[in-house]
Amino acid sequence: TEKHLSDASLAEAVRGAFADYSPTITPDPDTNSDTFTVYPLVDFHVGLLAWENETGENYDTNIAERVIKQAMFDLIQSTPPSRKAVILGLGDLLHFDGYEARTDRSGNVLDTDSRYPKILRTALRIVKFVIETALARHAEVEIRVLPGNHDDRAALAVALALSEGYDSHPRVLVDDGPS
């Protein structure tokens, strides 16, 4: 097992999520071209594991996916339909960035739920859900996923996978630049 997967390997690992994708969602007909919407994806930490007896609440990958999707759905549905929306990942989409459950920069040991490819795929499913939900409210959707201290490589892998998955979508732009 590789300790660190290359960016290309990570992108390939999640690319299968788009195998059957075909864009069919149309935007809200009442989009306002005078407004602009930003949906921040901040510190989701998909893959974090918490035990109620220790932390006061249970938390795992399944809970994260359910709670985050519902919160983002509620946020997007309550936002006026502007012409353009930006989905901006501001770091730490994933709780860990490889097969070792520790942060790369400081080596902090992390409580993690499940296996890395499963966590990566779950994070990608969440971001795809946000994109698809936003496409129903906005004529154009741009996505930018920035790395945090917990997910340097995974952020790029998710961006590359989204870029490949939405490369022919006329209303989606994925900024997959390395900067």
N, CA, C and O of each residue as an XYZ file, in Angstrom:
716
protein
N       0.836     -1.183      0.000
C       0.000      0.000      0.000
C       0.879      1.245      0.000
O       1.815      1.355      0.793
N       0.573      2.177     -0.890
C       1.337      3.413     -0.943
C       1.003      4.278      0.264
O      -0.157      4.384      0.661
N       2.050      4.907      0.856
C       1.800      5.844      1.948
C       1.174      7.118      1.412
O       0.233      7.658      1.993
N       1.716      7.592      0.285
C       1.203      8.821     -0.332
C       0.898      8.535     -1.786
O       1.786      8.146     -2.544
N      -0.340      8.721     -2.180
C      -0.734      8.556     -3.567
C      -0.396      9.824     -4.329
O      -0.465     10.917     -3.767
N      -0.037      9.700     -5.579
C       0.205     10.877     -6.400
C      -1.124     11.572     -6.665
O      -2.193     10.980     -6.517
N      -1.034     12.840     -7.058
C      -2.251     13.586     -7.379
C      -3.029     12.897     -8.492
O      -4.256     12.820     -8.442
N      -2.310     12.393     -9.500
C      -2.977     11.712    -10.616
C      -3.673     10.441    -10.135
O      -4.777     10.135    -10.585
N      -3.041      9.697     -9.225
C      -3.653      8.476     -8.694
C      -4.894      8.805     -7.878
O      -5.889      8.083     -7.938
N      -4.839      9.885     -7.120
C      -6.004     10.289     -6.330
C      -7.159     10.681     -7.247
O      -8.307     10.307     -7.005
N      -6.852     11.429     -8.288
C      -7.905     11.833     -9.225
C      -8.513     10.612     -9.892
O      -9.730     10.530    -10.058
N      -7.671      9.666    -10.273
C      -8.164      8.439    -10.900
C      -9.033      7.653     -9.928
O     -10.017      7.035    -10.335
N      -8.678      7.673     -8.645
C      -9.425      6.918     -7.639
C     -10.855      7.414     -7.484
O     -11.742      6.638     -7.128
N     -11.090      8.696     -7.746
C     -12.437      9.239     -7.591
C     -13.140      9.502     -8.921
O     -14.324      9.838     -8.927
N     -12.448      9.361    -10.034
C     -13.019      9.634    -11.356
C     -14.233      8.767    -11.659
O     -15.152      9.216    -12.343
N     -14.253      7.536    -11.164
C     -15.360      6.618    -11.427
C     -16.707      7.153    -10.980
O     -17.740      6.690    -11.465
N     -16.726      8.103    -10.080
C     -17.984      8.668     -9.604
C     -18.750      9.378    -10.714
O     -19.953      9.608    -10.588
N     -18.060      9.728    -11.806
C     -18.707     10.442    -12.899
C     -19.027      9.543    -14.084
O     -19.469     10.035    -15.122
N     -18.815      8.246    -13.957
C     -18.968      7.326    -15.087
C     -20.337      7.441    -15.752
O     -20.422      7.414    -16.980
N     -21.386      7.568    -14.988
C     -22.738      7.607    -15.545
C     -23.356      9.003    -15.526
O     -24.575      9.131    -15.643
N     -22.555     10.036    -15.382
C     -23.068     11.393    -15.254
C     -23.500     11.961    -16.600
O     -22.785     11.841    -17.594
N     -24.660     12.573    -16.620
C     -25.073     13.350    -17.783
C     -25.834     14.561    -17.279
O     -26.795     14.417    -16.523
N     -25.414     15.767    -17.689
C     -26.031     16.989    -17.176
C     -27.454     17.172    -17.684
O     -27.687     17.230    -18.892
N     -28.405     17.263    -16.756
C     -29.803     17.444    -17.145
C     -30.507     18.518    -16.319
O     -31.668     18.830    -16.586
N     -29.844     19.079    -15.341
C     -30.483     20.051    -14.456
C     -30.530     21.417    -15.131
O     -29.531     21.877    -15.685
N     -31.682     22.057    -15.084
C     -31.815     23.405    -15.634
C     -31.933     24.393    -14.487
O     -32.485     24.060    -13.438
N     -31.414     25.624    -14.675
C     -31.438     26.603    -13.583
C     -32.825     27.176    -13.367
O     -33.699     27.084    -14.229
N     -33.002     27.761    -12.215
C     -34.218     28.483    -11.893
C     -34.420     29.556    -12.968
O     -33.482     30.294    -13.269
N     -35.615     29.663    -13.552
C     -35.826     30.646    -14.626
C     -35.772     32.091    -14.138
O     -35.630     33.008    -14.947
N     -35.883     32.308    -12.839
C     -35.901     33.663    -12.302
C     -34.545     34.102    -11.752
O     -34.502     34.862    -10.785
N     -33.431     33.642    -12.344
C     -32.121     34.036    -11.836
C     -31.914     35.535    -12.020
O     -32.342     36.115    -13.017
N     -31.264     36.142    -11.060
C     -31.015     37.569    -11.049
C     -29.582     37.825    -11.514
O     -28.634     37.414    -10.845
N     -29.416     38.498    -12.649
C     -28.075     38.746    -13.182
C     -27.345     39.856    -12.440
O     -26.157     40.070    -12.683
N     -28.025     40.573    -11.537
C     -27.391     41.645    -10.776
C     -26.791     41.166     -9.461
O     -26.201     41.961     -8.729
N     -26.929     39.882     -9.148
C     -26.390     39.361     -7.902
C     -25.424     38.214     -8.182
O     -25.367     37.673     -9.287
N     -24.675     37.865     -7.156
C     -23.641     36.848     -7.247
C     -23.642     36.102     -5.922
O     -23.758     36.726     -4.867
N     -23.515     34.787     -5.954
C     -23.613     33.992     -4.735
C     -22.335     33.189     -4.514
O     -21.767     32.638     -5.457
N     -21.887     33.128     -3.259
C     -20.737     32.304     -2.892
C     -21.186     31.324     -1.818
O     -21.737     31.715     -0.788
N     -20.940     30.046     -2.078
C     -21.221     29.003     -1.097
C     -19.896     28.499     -0.549
O     -19.159     27.810     -1.255
N     -19.577     28.832      0.708
C     -18.304     28.358      1.262
C     -18.418     26.921      1.776
O     -19.400     26.551      2.420
N     -17.402     26.131      1.480
C     -17.271     24.778      2.024
C     -16.099     24.856      3.000
O     -14.938     24.820      2.591
N     -16.406     24.961      4.276
C     -15.370     25.263      5.259
C     -15.250     24.147      6.297
O     -16.216     23.815      6.983
N     -14.058     23.579      6.400
C     -13.743     22.627      7.482
C     -14.760     21.500      7.619
O     -15.255     21.244      8.717
N     -15.074     20.831      6.525
C     -16.005     19.702      6.609
C     -15.385     18.519      7.349
O     -16.101     17.778      8.024
N     -14.095     18.328      7.240
C     -13.368     17.246      7.937
C     -14.036     15.881      7.754
O     -14.205     15.125      8.711
N     -14.414     15.579      6.497
C     -14.989     14.269      6.204
C     -13.953     13.203      6.580
O     -12.799     13.268      6.158
N     -14.380     12.239      7.366
C     -13.483     11.192      7.839
C     -13.144     11.317      9.312
O     -12.503     10.431      9.876
N     -13.562     12.399      9.940
C     -13.352     12.567     11.375
C     -14.216     11.552     12.125
O     -15.349     11.278     11.727
N     -13.685     11.009     13.189
C     -14.424     10.068     14.019
C     -14.472     10.610     15.443
O     -13.441     10.949     16.025
N     -15.680     10.686     15.996
C     -15.847     11.137     17.383
C     -16.812     10.191     18.098
O     -17.784      9.709     17.517
N     -16.523      9.948     19.347
C     -17.322      9.050     20.178
C     -18.040      9.865     21.240
O     -17.408     10.638     21.960
N     -19.334      9.703     21.345
C     -20.167     10.497     22.250
C     -19.649     10.508     23.688
O     -19.641     11.557     24.331
N     -19.224      9.372     24.191
C     -18.748      9.317     25.582
C     -17.522     10.194     25.807
O     -17.266     10.635     26.928
N     -16.784     10.439     24.766
C     -15.570     11.237     24.879
C     -15.786     12.695     24.490
O     -15.195     13.594     25.089
N     -16.642     12.932     23.476
C     -16.767     14.275     22.920
C     -18.137     14.917     23.100
O     -18.312     16.105     22.828
N     -19.102     14.136     23.556
C     -20.458     14.665     23.725
C     -21.381     14.330     22.575
O     -22.600     14.399     22.730
N     -20.824     13.961     21.403
C     -21.618     13.571     20.241
C     -20.858     12.544     19.427
O     -19.628     12.546     19.390
N     -21.608     11.663     18.772
C     -21.000     10.753     17.819
C     -20.866     11.464     16.483
O     -21.702     12.294     16.124
N     -19.808     11.133     15.749
C     -19.621     11.696     14.413
C     -18.788     10.718     13.603
O     -17.778     10.197     14.076
N     -19.228     10.480     12.373
C     -18.486      9.599     11.481
C     -18.788     10.018     10.042
O     -19.453     11.028      9.810
N     -18.302      9.248      9.095
C     -18.463      9.589      7.683
C     -19.926      9.631      7.261
O     -20.330     10.538      6.533
N     -20.719      8.671      7.703
C     -22.141      8.656      7.339
C     -22.876      9.862      7.890
O     -23.685     10.474      7.192
N     -22.598     10.207      9.138
C     -23.224     11.385      9.754
C     -22.785     12.638      9.010
O     -23.608     13.503      8.711
N     -21.501     12.740      8.711
C     -20.980     13.916      8.001
C     -21.687     14.098      6.667
O     -22.133     15.199      6.345
N     -21.792     13.028      5.894
C     -22.418     13.141      4.574
C     -23.875     13.588      4.704
O     -24.315     14.481      3.979
N     -24.607     12.989      5.601
C     -26.023     13.326      5.781
C     -26.197     14.775      6.249
O     -27.002     15.519      5.688
N     -25.447     15.167      7.266
C     -25.598     16.501      7.863
C     -25.135     17.597      6.896
O     -25.806     18.618      6.743
N     -23.998     17.382      6.250
C     -23.476     18.402      5.345
C     -24.379     18.563      4.125
O     -24.667     19.687      3.715
N     -24.825     17.463      3.549
C     -25.725     17.568      2.395
C     -27.006     18.309      2.764
O     -27.470     19.160      2.005
N     -27.580     17.995      3.919
C     -28.814     18.672      4.326
C     -28.569     20.163      4.560
O     -29.370     20.998      4.139
N     -27.480     20.492      5.221
C     -27.161     21.897      5.491
C     -26.939     22.671      4.195
O     -27.420     23.794      4.051
N     -26.211     22.073      3.252
C     -25.951     22.759      1.988
C     -27.226     22.868      1.155
O     -27.446     23.885      0.497
N     -28.061     21.844      1.176
C     -29.350     21.915      0.471
C     -30.183     23.061      1.037
O     -30.721     23.871      0.283
N     -30.288     23.130      2.361
C     -31.070     24.197      3.001
C     -30.502     25.573      2.657
O     -31.258     26.500      2.363
N     -29.183     25.710      2.692
C     -28.547     26.986      2.372
C     -28.841     27.393      0.927
O     -29.254     28.524      0.672
N     -28.632     26.490     -0.001
C     -28.838     26.815     -1.418
C     -30.302     27.125     -1.701
O     -30.602     28.057     -2.446
N     -31.215     26.356     -1.115
C     -32.642     26.599     -1.348
C     -33.112     27.924     -0.756
O     -34.091     28.497     -1.235
N     -32.435     28.419      0.273
C     -32.865     29.673      0.895
C     -32.180     30.898      0.285
O     -32.441     32.029      0.694
N     -31.314     30.670     -0.683
C     -30.579     31.752     -1.324
C     -31.312     32.203     -2.579
O     -31.763     31.362     -3.357
N     -31.442     33.504     -2.795
C     -32.065     33.963     -4.038
C     -31.273     33.450     -5.245
O     -30.044     33.394     -5.196
N     -31.961     33.077     -6.319
C     -31.286     32.507     -7.490
C     -30.557     33.564     -8.323
O     -31.164     34.220     -9.170
N     -29.271     33.722     -8.082
C     -28.455     34.640     -8.873
C     -28.001     33.946    -10.154
O     -28.103     32.726    -10.278
N     -27.506     34.724    -11.092
C     -27.023     34.134    -12.348
C     -25.817     33.237    -12.102
O     -25.744     32.137    -12.650
N     -24.866     33.694    -11.281
C     -23.632     32.952    -11.075
C     -23.440     32.633     -9.602
O     -23.750     33.437     -8.723
N     -22.916     31.426     -9.358
C     -22.559     31.017     -8.002
C     -21.150     30.439     -8.027
O     -20.739     29.793     -8.991
N     -20.429     30.689     -6.950
C     -19.110     30.090     -6.756
C     -19.198     29.191     -5.538
O     -19.640     29.609     -4.468
N     -18.772     27.956     -5.716
C     -18.649     27.014     -4.602
C     -17.181     27.019     -4.243
O     -16.339     26.571     -5.022
N     -16.875     27.532     -3.055
C     -15.493     27.788     -2.674
C     -15.082     26.938     -1.482
O     -15.451     27.221     -0.342
N     -14.317     25.900     -1.761
C     -13.768     25.065     -0.699
C     -12.613     25.798     -0.047
O     -11.629     26.126     -0.710
N     -12.724     26.055      1.236
C     -11.724     26.856      1.934
C     -10.778     26.020      2.797
O     -10.142     26.548      3.710
N     -10.683     24.734      2.517
C      -9.706     23.889      3.209
C     -10.337     22.892      4.143
O     -11.422     23.107      4.684
N      -9.631     21.796      4.318
C     -10.015     20.704      5.213
C     -11.356     20.079      4.863
O     -12.184     19.805      5.733
N     -11.547     19.863      3.578
C     -12.692     19.076      3.120
C     -12.594     17.677      3.721
O     -13.595     17.113      4.164
N     -11.374     17.114      3.735
C     -11.117     15.818      4.357
C     -10.401     16.023      5.685
O      -9.701     17.017      5.878
N     -10.581     15.078      6.593
C      -9.944     15.145      7.908
C      -8.506     14.634      7.871
O      -7.684     15.014      8.705
N      -8.205     13.767      6.895
C      -6.834     13.269      6.769
C      -6.502     13.070      5.303
O      -7.399     12.964      4.467
N      -5.218     13.019      4.989
C      -4.775     13.126      3.610
C      -3.900     11.960      3.168
O      -2.896     12.158      2.484
N      -4.271     10.772      3.547
C      -3.501      9.601      3.143
C      -3.861      8.422      4.015
O      -4.816      8.468      4.791
N      -3.092      7.374      3.877
C      -3.397      6.152      4.615
C      -2.991      6.228      6.089
O      -3.446      5.416      6.895
N      -2.152      7.180      6.444
C      -1.812      7.376      7.853
C      -2.724      8.439      8.433
O      -2.932      9.489      7.826
N      -3.262      8.167      9.599
C      -4.208      9.085     10.244
C      -3.454     10.137     11.045
O      -3.504     10.160     12.274
N      -2.754     11.006     10.323
C      -2.049     12.118     10.966
C      -1.913     13.266      9.972
O      -1.978     13.068      8.758
N      -1.726     14.455     10.504
C      -1.530     15.605      9.625
C      -0.099     15.582      9.100
O       0.834     15.229      9.822
N       0.064     15.966      7.826
C       1.396     15.960      7.218
C       2.313     17.020      7.807
O       3.493     16.758      8.040
N       1.791     18.199      8.046
C       2.642     19.321      8.450
C       3.165     19.185      9.874
O       4.333     19.472     10.136
N       2.310     18.749     10.794
C       2.734     18.688     12.202
C       2.795     17.276     12.756
O       3.314     17.063     13.852
N       2.274     16.313     12.017
C       2.317     14.927     12.479
C       1.309     14.600     13.568
O       1.438     13.577     14.239
N       0.303     15.455     13.755
C      -0.710     15.190     14.784
C      -1.493     13.932     14.443
O      -1.934     13.758     13.307
N      -1.667     13.049     15.434
C      -2.445     11.832     15.256
C      -3.928     12.195     15.293
O      -4.361     12.991     16.126
N      -4.705     11.599     14.375
C      -6.121     11.935     14.224
C      -6.998     10.717     14.443
O      -6.611      9.599     14.103
N      -8.180     10.928     15.010
C      -9.202      9.884     15.087
C      -9.946      9.910     13.755
O     -10.555     10.915     13.390
N      -9.886      8.784     13.034
C     -10.462      8.763     11.694
C     -11.424      7.602     11.525
O     -11.304      6.562     12.173
N     -12.374      7.811     10.642
C     -13.395      6.815     10.335
C     -13.128      6.218      8.966
O     -13.203      6.919      7.957
N     -12.825      4.955      8.922
C     -12.797      4.188      7.696
C     -11.503      4.329      6.909
O     -10.459      4.722      7.431
N     -11.618      3.992      5.643
C     -10.464      3.936      4.763
C     -10.385      5.179      3.893
O     -11.401      5.779      3.541
N      -9.151      5.553      3.554
C      -8.907      6.787      2.821
C      -9.660      6.872      1.492
O     -10.307      7.891      1.249
N      -9.613      5.859      0.617
C     -10.374      5.988     -0.640
C     -11.874      6.190     -0.412
O     -12.524      6.913     -1.166
N     -12.423      5.554      0.624
C     -13.845      5.725      0.935
C     -14.124      7.165      1.374
O     -15.136      7.747      0.985
N     -13.241      7.732      2.173
C     -13.398      9.120      2.642
C     -13.306     10.077      1.457
O     -14.100     11.011      1.337
N     -12.336      9.838      0.590
C     -12.152     10.682     -0.588
C     -13.392     10.629     -1.488
O     -13.854     11.663     -1.971
N     -13.918      9.449     -1.707
C     -15.119      9.293     -2.531
C     -16.326      9.975     -1.872
O     -17.134     10.596     -2.562
N     -16.452      9.865     -0.557
C     -17.561     10.513      0.153
C     -17.473     12.030      0.009
O     -18.480     12.690     -0.247
N     -16.274     12.584      0.172
C     -16.090     14.028      0.021
C     -16.465     14.469     -1.389
O     -17.105     15.505     -1.569
N     -16.071     13.690     -2.379
C     -16.418     14.017     -3.752
C     -17.933     13.955     -3.964
O     -18.499     14.807     -4.650
N     -18.579     12.968     -3.389
C     -20.047     12.871     -3.500
C     -20.710     14.099     -2.893
O     -21.679     14.620     -3.447
N     -20.200     14.561     -1.767
C     -20.772     15.748     -1.111
C     -20.620     16.972     -2.014
O     -21.578     17.718     -2.212
N     -19.430     17.179     -2.559
C     -19.210     18.356     -3.407
C     -20.054     18.263     -4.677
O     -20.610     19.269     -5.119
N     -20.159     17.069     -5.270
C     -21.020     16.896     -6.440
C     -22.469     17.230     -6.100
O     -23.164     17.852     -6.904
N     -22.931     16.824     -4.922
C     -24.291     17.142     -4.487
C     -24.477     18.656     -4.413
O     -25.499     19.179     -4.857
N     -23.500     19.355     -3.860
C     -23.585     20.815     -3.752
C     -23.640     21.434     -5.147
O     -24.436     22.340     -5.392
N     -22.800     20.952     -6.056
C     -22.798     21.476     -7.428
C     -24.155     21.247     -8.086
O     -24.732     22.172     -8.656
N     -24.660     20.033     -8.013
C     -25.941     19.706     -8.654
C     -27.092     20.515     -8.056
O     -27.992     20.947     -8.775
N     -27.057     20.716     -6.751
C     -28.104     21.518     -6.106
C     -27.997     22.974     -6.542
O     -29.010     23.629     -6.785
N     -26.766     23.480     -6.642
C     -26.563     24.865     -7.085
C     -26.979     25.057     -8.542
O     -27.474     26.124     -8.904
N     -26.789     24.055     -9.369
C     -27.178     24.164    -10.783
C     -28.683     24.364    -10.956
O     -29.129     24.896    -11.972
N     -29.451     23.943     -9.977
C     -30.895     24.143    -10.043
C     -31.294     25.578     -9.679
O     -32.432     25.982     -9.915
N     -30.360     26.349     -9.106
C     -30.656     27.739     -8.698
C     -29.911     28.774     -9.518
O     -30.308     29.939     -9.555
N     -28.839     28.365    -10.175
C     -27.951     29.337    -10.823
C     -27.629     28.909    -12.250
O     -27.497     27.719    -12.538
N     -27.503     29.889    -13.136
C     -27.201     29.602    -14.539
C     -25.759     29.151    -14.731
O     -25.475     28.350    -15.621
N     -24.852     29.654    -13.911
C     -23.437     29.282    -13.988
C     -22.945     28.927    -12.592
O     -23.303     29.578    -11.610
N     -22.121     27.887    -12.514
C     -21.542     27.481    -11.239
C     -20.048     27.274    -11.435
O     -19.620     26.520    -12.309
N     -19.270     27.950    -10.617
C     -17.809     27.795    -10.641
C     -17.376     27.136     -9.336
O     -17.913     27.442     -8.271
N     -16.404     26.232     -9.422
C     -15.940     25.505     -8.244
C     -14.444     25.719     -8.076
O     -13.673     25.624     -9.030
N     -14.055     26.009     -6.844
C     -12.633     26.122     -6.491
C     -12.457     25.416     -5.157
O     -13.141     25.744     -4.187
N     -11.546     24.449     -5.097
C     -11.302     23.683     -3.875
C      -9.870     23.968     -3.419
O      -8.914     23.516     -4.050
N      -9.723     24.708     -2.333
C      -8.407     25.054     -1.798
C      -7.987     24.035     -0.743
O      -8.835     23.495     -0.033
N      -6.700     23.770     -0.635
C      -6.237     22.809      0.367
C      -6.176     23.433      1.757
O      -6.011     24.644      1.909
N      -6.315     22.581      2.758
C      -6.125     22.993      4.141
C      -4.948     22.224      4.718
O      -4.229     21.542      3.987
N      -4.753     22.328      6.008
C      -3.632     21.612      6.621
C      -3.922     20.125      6.800
O      -3.021     19.369      7.163
N      -5.157     19.689      6.555
C      -5.514     18.277      6.666
C      -5.636     17.588      5.302
O      -5.721     16.362      5.247
N      -5.648     18.354      4.195
C      -5.963     17.723      2.901
C      -5.247     18.342      1.706
O      -5.875     18.618      0.684
N      -3.958     18.558      1.824
C      -3.186     19.157      0.720
C      -3.391     18.436     -0.608
O      -3.763     19.063     -1.599
N      -3.156     17.143     -0.639
C      -3.255     16.375     -1.878
C      -4.706     16.081     -2.248
O      -5.072     16.147     -3.422
N      -5.512     15.764     -1.282
C      -6.905     15.409     -1.578
C      -7.660     16.582     -2.195
O      -8.500     16.370     -3.070
N      -7.388     17.805     -1.767
C      -8.068     18.966     -2.350
C      -7.775     19.053     -3.843
O      -8.677     19.305     -4.643
N      -6.524     18.845     -4.216
C      -6.173     18.864     -5.633
C      -6.805     17.691     -6.367
O      -7.280     17.846     -7.492
N      -6.816     16.526     -5.742
C      -7.427     15.350     -6.373
C      -8.912     15.572     -6.616
O      -9.422     15.231     -7.683
N      -9.609     16.140     -5.641
C     -11.040     16.420     -5.800
C     -11.238     17.437     -6.929
O     -12.124     17.268     -7.766
N     -10.419     18.489     -6.952
C     -10.533     19.488     -8.021
C     -10.286     18.865     -9.393
O     -11.018     19.149    -10.342
N      -9.264     18.022     -9.504
C      -8.974     17.379    -10.782
C     -10.101     16.436    -11.206
O     -10.478     16.399    -12.378
N     -10.630     15.684    -10.262
C     -11.731     14.769    -10.573
C     -12.974     15.548    -11.011
O     -13.648     15.159    -11.965
N     -13.276     16.643    -10.315
C     -14.417     17.470    -10.711
C     -14.197     18.081    -12.086
O     -15.123     18.147    -12.894
N     -12.986     18.521    -12.350
C     -12.654     19.100    -13.645
C     -12.871     18.091    -14.766
O     -13.427     18.430    -15.811
N     -12.439     16.868    -14.553
C     -12.659     15.807    -15.539
C     -14.151     15.473    -15.675
O     -14.655     15.286    -16.783
N     -14.836     15.401    -14.551
C     -16.246     15.023    -14.572
C     -17.155     16.060    -15.204
O     -18.157     15.713    -15.829
N     -16.811     17.334    -15.043
C     -17.656     18.410    -15.566
C     -17.026     19.100    -16.773
O     -17.464     20.185    -17.152
N     -16.012     18.498    -17.382
C     -15.288     19.168    -18.463
C     -16.164     19.530    -19.662
O     -15.855     20.488    -20.370
N     -17.228     18.804    -19.906
C     -18.084     19.131    -21.049
C     -19.411     19.768    -20.626
O     -20.303     19.966    -21.451
N     -19.530     20.081    -19.351
C     -20.768     20.708    -18.874
C     -20.731     22.195    -19.231
O     -19.794     22.889    -18.838
N     -21.722     22.700    -19.963
C     -21.684     24.085    -20.416
C     -21.886     25.128    -19.322
O     -21.594     26.304    -19.540
N     -22.376     24.727    -18.152
C     -22.682     25.708    -17.106
C     -21.776     25.571    -15.889
O     -21.975     26.264    -14.892
N     -20.787     24.689    -15.956
C     -19.907     24.459    -14.810
C     -18.466     24.732    -15.219
O     -17.993     24.263    -16.254
N     -17.782     25.501    -14.379
C     -16.351     25.753    -14.547
C     -15.653     25.291    -13.278
O     -16.001     25.731    -12.182
N     -14.682     24.417    -13.416
C     -13.903     23.958    -12.264
C     -12.509     24.540    -12.395
O     -11.821     24.298    -13.387
N     -12.093     25.305    -11.400
C     -10.741     25.845    -11.368
C      -9.857     24.788    -10.744
O      -9.863     24.605     -9.527
N      -9.101     24.095    -11.570
C      -8.238     23.027    -11.066
C      -6.769     23.411    -11.118
O      -5.890     22.550    -11.090
N      -6.509     24.712    -11.193
C      -5.120     25.187    -11.220
C      -4.400     24.843     -9.921
O      -5.004     24.863     -8.848
N      -3.117     24.529    -10.018
C      -2.365     24.125     -8.830
C      -2.114     25.247     -7.832
O      -1.690     24.982     -6.707
N      -2.365     26.488     -8.218
C      -2.129     27.577     -7.290
C      -3.287     27.755     -6.332
O      -3.249     28.639     -5.476
